[in-house]
Amino acid sequence: MAVTILLADDESLLLLDFEQALTEAGYRVVAVTSGKRALEVLEAAELVVNGVVTDIQFREPPDGWDVARAARVANPAIAIVYMSGNSAIDWASKGVPNSIMLEKPFAMAQLVTAISQLLNGRSIEPTPP
């Protein structure tokens, strides 16, 4: 059974690059372009999501912080990777525990490593307080 990653980013070109990297790493990827659509996927009973990779800022609410919190309510053990070009400073106060923040731009290998290590139960960066 494939591990399913929910990928949310409203920048289409980046979304395609992230999706390709995760797919090539062997993950089943459900890619969406808004926080609202990400929440809809998380609420869909027919899909088991094992990890969430989300941008922080979308064109309209909810934001990536909200998406991650909703994912953790649904599944307290779900792997969460945040991506941001300018919101990383808020990770300590707004991020969920045992998550990873990647600051854009980053190498695709960093994305694959981050989600893989969280799925395997090994955090590679300190968690927010």
CORFEN-V477907 format. One record per pair of residues at least 12 apart in sequence whose C-alpha atoms are under 7 Angstrom apart, sorted by the first residue. I is the first residue (numbers start at 0). J is the second residue. D is the distance in Angstrom with one decimal. If there is no record, write none. Layout:
i: (I/I)
j: (J/J)
d: (D/D)
This chain:
i: (1/1/2/2/2/3/3/3/3/3/3/3/4/4/4/4/4/4/4/4/5/5/5/5/5/5/5/6/6/6/6/6/6/6/7/7/7/7/7/7/7/7/7/8/8/8/8/8/9/9/9/17/18/20/21/24/33/34/34/34/34/34/34/35/37/38/41/49/49/50/50/50/51/51/51/52/52/52/53/53/53/54/54/54/55/55/55/55/64/64/67/67/68/78/78/78/78/79/79/80/80/80/80/81/81/81/82/82/82/82/83/83/83/84/84/87/87/90/91/91/92/94/96/96/97/97/98/99/99)
j: (26/27/26/27/49/26/27/28/47/48/49/50/26/27/28/29/48/49/50/51/28/29/30/48/50/51/52/28/29/30/31/51/52/53/30/31/32/33/34/37/52/53/54/31/32/33/53/54/32/33/57/107/30/107/111/111/57/57/60/61/62/63/66/61/66/66/70/77/78/77/78/79/78/79/80/79/80/81/80/81/82/81/82/83/81/82/83/86/93/94/79/95/95/98/114/117/118/98/99/98/99/100/114/99/100/101/100/101/102/103/101/102/103/102/103/100/102/127/127/128/127/127/126/127/122/126/126/113/124)
d: (6.3/6.0/5.5/5.9/6.1/6.0/4.6/5.7/7.0/5.1/5.4/6.7/6.7/6.2/4.9/6.2/5.9/5.9/4.7/5.6/6.0/4.9/6.1/6.5/6.2/4.7/6.2/6.7/6.0/4.7/6.2/6.0/4.8/5.8/5.9/4.9/5.6/6.3/6.9/6.4/6.3/4.7/6.1/6.7/5.1/6.5/6.2/5.2/4.3/5.9/6.1/6.9/6.9/6.2/6.2/7.0/6.1/6.6/6.5/5.1/5.7/6.4/6.2/6.0/6.8/6.2/6.5/5.6/6.6/5.4/4.4/5.9/6.1/4.9/6.2/6.0/4.7/5.8/6.4/5.1/5.9/5.8/4.6/5.7/6.7/6.4/5.8/6.8/6.4/6.2/6.6/7.0/6.6/6.9/6.8/5.5/5.8/5.0/6.6/5.8/4.9/5.9/6.4/6.1/4.7/6.1/5.9/4.8/5.8/6.5/6.6/5.2/5.5/5.6/4.6/6.6/6.5/6.7/4.3/6.2/7.0/6.7/5.6/5.9/6.7/5.0/6.1/6.8/6.4)
